[in-house]
Amino acid sequence: MSSCAQNTKKLTSSKQHYENGVFKNLEMSYDSSFSTFLSNVWAFLTDKTENKIPEDNTIPIVKLTSKDIENMPNNSVVRLVHSTLLFKVDNKYILTDPVFSESITPFPFVAPTRFHKLPITIEELPFIDIVIISHNHYDHLDAPSIVKLKDKVGHFYTTLGVKQNLLDLGIDTMKVCELDWWQSCTKGSLSLTATPAQHFSGRGLFDRNKTFWSSWVINSSESKIFFSGDTGYFSGFKKIADKFGPFDMTFLEAGAYNERWKEVHMMPEETIRAHQDLKGKILFPIHNSSFKLSNHAWNEPLKKISKEAREKNILITHPKMGEIISLLKYKQTQKWWEQQ
């Protein structure tokens, strides 16, 4: 692995988007205060939208074994849950935002649990060469999952400030590569770059925006991949495309959206625009169908975005959790959410 000298830079290296001890977005200012949080929670709890949680065991998954993962073809991907994707590129395994817990809040006794079973457990996974952490929200940095994974991961790639979260969970400092926007690390033929996103961060009352957030570009010898993490729609997608596009497949958030927080989570039509801005060939919507994180019906995101994509002649794939697909060849997958 190439040297990650960026690890040692102080957080103040991000002068444009780091001020007075906190990170900020370049195009907008989202009010992530505790009062806004309480207001959003109240709206969420009192909303009367039906079908926010699917009936028990109605979400189909493809059960995977260790052998299935071992035999994954090169240039393939499988979605395991939420924004957790397992890639096999250049014969290396890359895992994004691993969330294997049933609940993704610090208060699991009051939070809804995962909608579906896991296609595979952490114990059944092979050695993972790279784990990418886009930011430190609980549905992307799941502490119990990180602790279980730590001894079977080569390196963790994340963005400014999140390294300390990982160190607190027992990860060896030499295994963490912490990047600012537009900085890259390489591992053999692979190149990973932290790219802009429009979001916020925090795991408690007193660390709001103390760490950064990023999207990610993964370049291998045969494929170009974009992973959005969490983000609102912004002009940064076009800039990313100018530097790294076009992309074979874009993995873009499409779920947990709401007009109250659209600055930091894209609406379905904005996800389509982002894919177009990125010059993506195939769109793979993520961040949906696993947890109740907004007041839309659980299957609304895939219904809306598949309709939008069809109207705009965009290739979209939406495999079941656990269904392995190629990154380079389009597969027309079933609309499994319509059967529920």
N, C-alpha and C positions, 0 to 999 in steps of 0.2 A: 504494500500500500504506500502511496506517496505520502510525503510529510504533510501534516495538517497544521502548518504554522499558524493558521488563522485562529486556532484554539487559544493561543496565548494573548490575543489582542484584547484590550479592554472594551467594555461595552460601548464606550464613547466613540469607538471607531465609526459608529453609525450616526454621524453628526446630523444628517438631514432628517432622520426619523428617530432620533433619541434626544430628549430634552428634559432637564430637571429630574433625571432619574427614571424616566418612563419612556417607553416607545410610543410612537404615534404613526398614524396613516398619513400619506402624503396628499391625498385628494379629499379627505373628509375627516370630520371629528365625530366619532360615535360616543354617545354618553353611556359609558359602562359603569356608572356609579351604582352604589348599593340601592339607592331609591329607585332607579330605573329597573334594577334587577327585581326588586319587590313588586313593582308595578307590573312587570312582565309575568312574574309568577302568578300574581292574582288573576290577571287576564287569562292565563293558561288554565288555572284551576277552575275558574268559573265559566269557561267556554262550554257551549252545549253541542259542539260538533259531534256527530255520530261516527262510529267506526274508526276511532283514533287508535284502537288496539284490535288486532285481528282475533278471530276466535281461536281457541286453543288448538295448536298443532296444524293450523291451516296453511302456514307458509312452507312450501316444499323446499327441501334441501337435497343436495347430493352428498351422501356420506362418503368420506374419503378415508383411505388407509395410508399408513406410512409408505407402502409400496406405490400407491397412486402418485404421491408427491415425488418419490424417487424417480418415477417414470414420466414425470411431466416433460413434454417436449421443450426444447429450447425455444425462446421467444413465445412463451405462454404465460397466462395469468389466471388466477382463481380468486374470486371474492369470497372471503370467509365470514365477514360480518361488517356492517356499518361502513367505515372507510378503511377497513383492514383488508389489504390485498397482498397476495403472495405471487411474486413474479419469479420466473426463471429466465434469465437472460445471460448470454455468454457463460452458460453452465454455472451461474451463481444464483443463489436465492436471495431475494430482496423482499422484506416485509414492511408494510407501511402502517403506521399508527395502530399497533396491535392492541386490540380490545377483546379479551376473552372472558371477562367477568360478566355475570348475569345482570349486574346493575352498574351504572356509570356515574354515580354521584357519591359525595362523602357521607350521605345518609341513605344507605340502601334499604333501610326498613320502611322508608316512605316513598321510595322511587319505584316506578314500574320496571319490570324485568325485561330482558331481551325477548323479542317476539318469537324467536325460533331457536332450535338446537344448533350447536356448533357442528360444522361439517367435519372438523378434526380438532383434537386437543393439542395444547402446547407440548405435552409429553410425546405425542405421536409425530411431531414435526422433526425434520432433519436439522442438521446444523444450518443456521441462517447466517449468510455472509454479511448482510447489511440490514439493519433496521433503521427506517426513517421515521422521525417524530416531527410533525409539522408545527405543533405548538402544544402548550401544556394544559389545555382544557381536559376535563375528566373523560370525555368521550374520544379522546385522541392519545392522551398519555394515561394509561390505566396502570396504576402502581402494582397491583397484584400480578398483572400479566408481565410487566417488566421484570419483577423479581423472579418469576418462574423462568423467564427466557434468558436471564443474564449469563448463564454458564453455557448456553448453546448459540451465542451470537458472536460474530467476529468483531463488528464495529457498529456503533450507533452514530447516525448522522442527524444533526438537529440544528436549530438556529439559536441566536444569541440569548444567553441567560438560562436556557433549558438544560444545559449541561449540569448545572447545580442540582436541578430536580433529579437527574439520573444518578449523580454522585450520592445524593441522599438515600437512594434506593440500593446502594451498594455496587454500582457499576464502576469498574476500574477507569480512572481518568484517561489512561492511554487508549481506551476503547471508544472514546467519544470524540467526534469531529464536529465542532460547533462553528457554523458559518453565518456570515452576514449576507444580505441580498447580493446577488451576482457573484458570490464567491463559490469556488468549486473545489472538490476533492476527487481524486481518481483512485481506482483500485483495479489494477491491470488494464483491461480494455474498457472498463466502465468509467464514466464520468458523471458525477452528481453535482448539481448546482442548486443552491437555494435561490429562489426567485420571489419577486414581490407578491403579496397578497393583501387584502383589505379586511382586517379582522381585529381582534383584541385578545388579551390573555389574562390568566389568573386562576388560582386554585383556592383562594380564600378571600377574606375581607380586606387584607392588607397588602396584597401583592398584585393589584390590578395593573396590567400593562408593564410590569417589571421585567418580563421576558418578551421575546419577539415571536413573530409568526411568519411563516413562509409557505409558498408553494414550492414544488420541486420539479426539476427536469432531470430525467435519467437518459443518458446517451450510452448505448451499447454499440457493438460493432455492426449490428444489423437493425436496430430499432431505435426510435425516438419516442419517449413517453413523457406526458405531462400529468402530474398529480397535484390537484388543487389544494389539498388540505381544506381548511375552511376559508371562505372569502366572499365578500360582496362583489358585485360587478364593478369594474373600473377599467381605466385606459391601459393599465399595466399589461393586460393580456396581449395587446397589439405589440407592445415593446418586447415582450417575451418571444412572440412569434418572429419579430424582426431579428432577434439574436439567435434563436434556436429552432424555429419552425422550418418546414411544416412537421407535424407530429403524426406518427402512425396511429396512435390512440391517445385520447384525452380522457382522464379520469376526473370528472368534475362533480362537485357537490350538487345534489338535487334533492333536497329534503331538509326538514326542520326549518323551513323558511316561514316568514311572517312579515307583513307590511310594517310591523312595529320595529323590526330589526333587519330590514332589507339591506341596509348599508353594509352589513357584515355576513349576510347569508343570501345567496342569489335566489331570486324567484325563478321558476322553470323557464320562462322566456329569456331570462338573462343568462341562464346556463347555455342555452342554444347560441346566444350571441357570443358568449365567451368562447365556445367551441369554434365558431366561425372566425373570431378574431385570432385565435391560436393557429388557424389553418390546419385544423385536425382532420384526419381522414375518417376515423371511427370514434364515435362518442360512447363512453361507458359511464352512465350516471351512478354515483355512489352517495353515501351519507343518507340512506333511506332504508325503510323496511326492516329495521332492527330494534329501534328504541322510540318511545314516545317523547319527542323533544319539541313539538309544536302542536298547534290546535287544528291542523289539517287531518283528514282521514289518512290512515297509514299507507294506503295504496294510491293516494292522489298524486304524489310526485311522479311516479312512473307512468300513470295514466296521462298526465298533462304533458310531460316531456316527450313521451313517445308520439303523441299527437302532433306536438309542435315540430318534432323532427321529421315526421312523415310529410307535413305540409311544406317543409322547406327542403325536401329531398336530401336530408342528412342521414348518413348511415349511423344507426344507433344499435347497440347491443346491450341486452339486459339479462344475462344468464342467471340461473338460480345460484344461491349460495352453494359453493362447492363444485360448481360446474366449470371445468377447465376449458379455456378457449385460447385460440391463437391471437397474438398481438398484431399479426401481419395479414391475416386472412379474415375477411368479414364473415361472421356467422349470424344468420337470422335466427334469433332465439325466441322461445315461446313467451307469450304474454301471461306468465304464470300467475301474476297478481290478479288477473281478471277472472280466474277460476275460483277465487275465494269468496 
